[in-house]
Amino acid sequence: MAVILRMARHGTKKRPFYHIVAADSRHKRDGRFLEQLGSYDPLAATQLNVDAEKAKKWLAAGAQTSPVVKQLLKRAGVQ
């Protein structure tokens, strides 16, 4: 099973809100996930909340990151 850290889109039309999740790479973007690691709201002064311990645990276990999540984790000081 290939685990990837990526964003799942929530919110309404033109008001996006994202959850940062660890998911199996074969599942849909907004589908089933293994664990929620944080949230990101690009419209609210770029509010970012990440559970650093959970993210480090998944990265140590070999999880890959999507390009956007990689930037967000760097901004949060995890990577």
N, C-alpha and C positions, 0 to 999 in steps of 0.2 A: 504494500500500500504506500503510495507516494503522498506525503503530506505537504501541503502548501499553505503558507500564511497569506491570506488575501482579504479583500474587502467585500462585504455583502451589503448591497444597497437597500436602504429602507427609506421611508418618508414618502411624501406625495410628489406629484408632478411639479417639476421646477423647484423643489425644496428637498434636495437629497440629504440623507443622513446615512452614515456608513458604520457598520460594525466590523472590527478587525477580528477575523476568525481563523482558526486552524481547521482545515478541511481536507478531505481526500480529493485529490486532483481530478478524479473522474466524476465528481458530483457537480451539479449546477452552481452558478455563481451565488444565487440566493437560496440554495437548497440546504441539504443536511450538512452539518458541520460537527466537528469533534469537541471544540471548546471555543468560547468567546474570550478574546484577549483584551479588547478595549473598544473604543468608539472614536469617531472622527466626524466633526461637523464643520464643513468648509465654509458655511455661511455665517456662523456665529464667531467671527473673529478668529477663525481657524482653531477651534477648540479641539484638543487632542487629549484623550485619556487612554493610557496603556498600562496594563499590569505587567511590569518589567520582569517579575519572577516567572510568570507563565510563558512569556515570550522567550526568555532565555532557556527555559526548559525545553521548549519545542525546537529551538535552534540547535541546542546541544544534542537533541535526538535525531537531527539530520533533516529537519523540515526546510524546504526552500521558501523563498519569499518572492512575491510579485514585485515588479519594479517600484510601484507606488508605495507599497507597504515597507519596502526597504528604505525609502526616503523618510517615511513617517517614523520608523523605528530609530533611524539615525537622528532625527529631530528630537525624539523623546529621550535620547541618550542610552538606548538599549544596545545598539550595534556600534 
